[in-house]
Amino acid sequence: MGFLSFLLQVIKTPAFILGLVALIGLLLQKKSGSQVFAGSVKTALGMLVVSAGAGLVVTAILPFVGLFQEVFNLNGFATGSEL
């Protein structure tokens, strides 16, 4: 049961899903085995790096949310792209 839950958790990871999409795309393009493997791994690792970076940015900005709420009497927080 533990292995099945671990497998389901890995499959639900966005990086794995994106790597699988890249794998299917490269196979449909009839690329060589090494290109398929490299492209899939690079895509999955790239997604992991981007998500880790986004998490780091959110963690860095989070303390400022409370500060902005207190100083400017705000009830919500929106970035410039959402305006």
Buried (B, 14 or more C-beta within 10 A) or exposed (E): EEEEEEEEEEEEBEBBEBBBEBBEBBEEEEBEEEEBEEBBEEBBEBBBEEEEEEEEEEEEEEEEEEEEEEEEEEEEEEEEEEE
